[in-house]
């Protein structure tokens, strides 16, 4: 009888449309604190949900942009971990034999791209990119902290920059949702990795894939609301499980 790891590896070797959704658990192994765990030191007195809204930015753009610059610098200082690099290798192997691979991430840290993943859909945006409040044009600042808060826009005088992340009360970008929908239409293997599967719409992706008849995988240290519904549920960190799965895959 195959172990879950070998069964997942074998299914990856034959899948033509692989869709992966990742959450904060993948980045936690790179020592990036979760959304709520960023509230330490100077930020301990704040509730993150009071900083992550359009209303908060309108009322106090200085505090909001200081916090997001703090988060941006923390993400830039982090390095991709074994889970990130294993996903990049899985993508390389799947696409090398003509399959499709789409990585839908709820993370805003950019570590999947830095690890080598190519077909990445950032559902909640990226803290590394900022956009002009007047023109909507995007800007990727350098590695140094901003000097003024909110930072001035380089595109229009008098305008400022805000992070390219989805705040509470804002809709996910249409382009990201469309990409997710297209990928799920041809999905014949779905993996949910490092996510509690409670934040919508990402929480519904597994069910959409399952409804198509695709085998489904969950990799997470703790059980979640989808654990009993997936084909294979693996209780492990992504940095442990994914390299083991790659090791069992055929070489392409």
C-alpha positions in Angstrom: 0.0 0.0 0.0 1.4 3.4 -0.9 2.1 6.0 1.8 0.4 9.4 1.4 3.7 10.9 0.3 4.3 8.3 -2.4 0.7 8.5 -3.6 0.9 12.3 -3.8 4.2 12.1 -5.7 2.8 9.6 -8.1 -0.3 11.7 -8.7 1.9 14.8 -9.3 3.9 12.8 -11.9 0.8 12.2 -13.9 -1.3 15.3 -13.3 -1.9 17.6 -16.3 -3.3 20.6 -14.3 -1.9 21.2 -10.8 -3.3 23.9 -8.6 -1.8 24.8 -5.2 -3.1 27.3 -2.6 -0.7 28.4 0.1 -1.2 30.3 3.3 0.7 31.8 6.3 2.0 28.4 7.5 4.4 28.2 4.5 5.9 31.6 5.3 6.1 30.9 9.1 9.0 28.6 8.4 10.9 31.6 7.1 10.3 33.3 10.4 7.8 35.7 8.9 5.2 36.3 11.7 1.6 35.7 10.9 -0.6 38.7 10.4 -1.6 39.0 14.1 1.9 38.0 15.4 3.4 41.1 13.8 2.0 43.1 16.6 5.0 43.2 18.9 7.2 46.0 20.2 5.9 49.4 19.1 2.9 47.8 17.5 1.8 45.7 20.5 -1.0 48.2 21.4 -2.6 48.0 17.9 -5.1 45.5 16.6 -3.9 44.6 13.1 -7.5 44.7 11.8 -7.7 48.4 12.8 -4.7 49.1 10.5 -5.6 47.0 7.5 -8.6 48.9 6.2 -9.2 51.7 3.8 -10.8 53.7 6.6 -7.7 53.4 8.8 -5.5 54.6 5.9 -7.8 57.6 5.2 -7.9 58.5 8.9 -4.2 58.0 9.8 -2.1 57.3 6.7 1.1 57.9 8.6 0.6 55.1 11.1 -0.8 52.6 8.5 2.1 53.1 6.1 4.7 53.0 8.9 3.3 49.5 9.9 3.3 48.3 6.3 6.8 49.5 5.8 7.8 47.6 8.9 6.2 44.5 7.5 7.8 45.1 4.0 11.3 45.3 5.5 10.7 42.1 7.5 9.6 40.2 4.4 12.7 41.5 2.4 14.9 40.3 5.2 13.4 36.8 5.2 14.6 34.0 2.9 12.6 31.3 1.1 12.5 28.0 3.0 12.5 24.4 1.9 8.8 24.4 1.3 9.1 27.3 -1.1 11.9 25.8 -3.0 10.2 22.4 -3.2 7.1 24.0 -4.7 9.3 25.7 -7.3 10.8 22.4 -8.2 7.4 20.7 -8.4 6.3 23.4 -10.8 9.5 22.9 -12.9 8.9 19.2 -13.2 5.2 19.5 -14.0 5.7 22.1 -16.7 8.7 20.4 -18.1 6.5 17.5 -19.3 3.9 19.8 -20.6 1.5 20.1 -17.6 0.2 23.3 -16.1 0.9 24.5 -12.6 -0.7 27.5 -10.8 0.2 28.6 -7.4 -2.5 30.6 -5.7 -1.0 32.3 -2.6 -2.7 34.2 0.2 0.7 35.4 1.3 2.0 39.0 0.6 5.7 38.4 1.2 6.9 37.5 -2.3 8.9 34.5 -1.2 7.4 32.1 -3.7 8.7 34.2 -6.6 12.1 34.6 -4.9 12.2 30.8 -4.5 11.8 30.4 -8.3 8.0 29.8 -8.7 6.8 31.3 -12.0 3.1 30.9 -12.3 2.1 32.7 -9.0 -1.2 34.4 -8.4 -1.0 36.7 -5.4 -4.6 36.7 -4.2 -4.0 39.3 -1.5 -1.4 41.3 -3.3 2.2 42.0 -2.3 3.6 44.2 0.5 6.7 44.7 -1.7 4.7 46.7 -4.3 3.1 50.0 -3.6 0.7 52.0 -5.7 -0.2 55.6 -6.3 -3.5 56.7 -4.8 -4.1 59.0 -7.7 -3.1 57.1 -10.8 -3.1 53.5 -9.6 0.4 52.9 -11.1 2.6 50.5 -9.1 6.0 51.1 -7.7 8.5 48.7 -6.0 10.7 50.6 -3.6 14.2 49.6 -2.7 15.4 47.8 0.4 15.7 50.9 2.6 12.9 52.1 4.9 10.8 55.0 3.7 11.9 58.4 5.0 8.4 60.0 5.1 5.0 58.6 5.9 2.9 58.2 3.9 5.5 58.0 1.2 5.0 60.4 -1.7 4.0 59.0 -5.1 6.7 59.2 -7.8 3.9 59.4 -10.4 1.9 62.5 -9.4 2.7 65.5 -7.3 0.7 65.6 -4.1 -0.4 62.0 -4.3 0.9 59.3 -1.9 1.6 55.5 -2.0 -0.3 52.7 -0.3 0.7 49.1 -0.2 -0.6 46.8 -3.0 -2.4 44.5 -0.5 -6.0 43.7 -0.1 -7.4 45.3 3.0 -10.5 44.3 5.0 -13.5 45.5 3.1 -11.8 45.4 -0.3 -12.4 42.9 -3.1 -9.7 40.6 -4.3 -8.3 41.8 -7.7 -10.4 40.6 -10.6 -7.3 39.5 -12.5 -6.3 37.2 -9.5 -9.8 35.7 -9.2 -10.0 35.2 -13.0 -6.7 33.4 -13.0 -7.8 31.2 -10.1 -11.0 30.3 -11.9 -9.2 29.4 -15.1 -6.8 27.2 -13.3 -9.5 25.4 -11.4 -11.4 24.6 -14.6 -8.5 22.4 -15.8 -7.4 21.2 -12.4 -6.8 17.4 -11.9 -4.8 17.7 -8.7 -5.3 20.3 -5.9 -3.1 21.0 -2.9 -3.8 23.2 0.1 -0.6 24.0 2.0 -0.1 25.8 5.2 -3.5 27.4 5.4 -6.4 27.1 7.8 -8.8 27.1 4.9 -11.2 29.6 6.5 -10.6 32.7 4.5 -12.8 33.0 1.4 -12.7 32.7 -1.5 -9.5 30.6 -1.2 -11.3 28.4 1.3 -13.7 27.3 -1.5 -11.0 26.3 -4.0 -10.6 22.8 -2.7 -14.4 22.1 -3.0 -14.4 23.5 -6.5 -11.5 21.1 -7.5 -13.2 18.2 -5.7 -16.4 18.9 -7.6 -14.5 18.4 -10.8 -13.3 15.0 -9.6 -9.7 16.1 -8.9 -7.8 14.4 -6.1 -7.1 16.8 -3.2 -4.3 17.2 -0.8 -3.9 19.1 2.5 -0.5 19.7 4.1 -0.8 21.4 7.4 0.5 20.7 11.0 -3.0 21.1 12.4 -6.3 19.7 11.2 -8.6 22.2 9.5 -12.2 22.4 8.2 -11.3 20.5 5.0 -9.2 17.8 6.6 -11.9 15.2 6.5 -12.9 16.0 2.9 -9.6 15.8 1.1 -8.1 12.7 -0.6 -4.9 12.9 1.4 -4.5 14.9 4.6 -0.9 15.2 5.8 -0.1 16.5 9.3 3.3 18.1 8.7 5.0 21.4 8.0 5.4 22.2 4.3 9.2 22.5 4.7 9.2 18.8 5.8 6.5 17.3 3.6 7.2 18.9 0.2 10.9 18.0 -0.1 10.0 14.4 0.8 7.3 14.4 -1.9 9.8 15.9 -4.5 12.3 13.2 -3.6 9.7 10.5 -4.5 8.7 12.1 -7.8 10.1 10.8 -11.1 12.8 12.9 -12.6 11.8 15.0 -15.6 
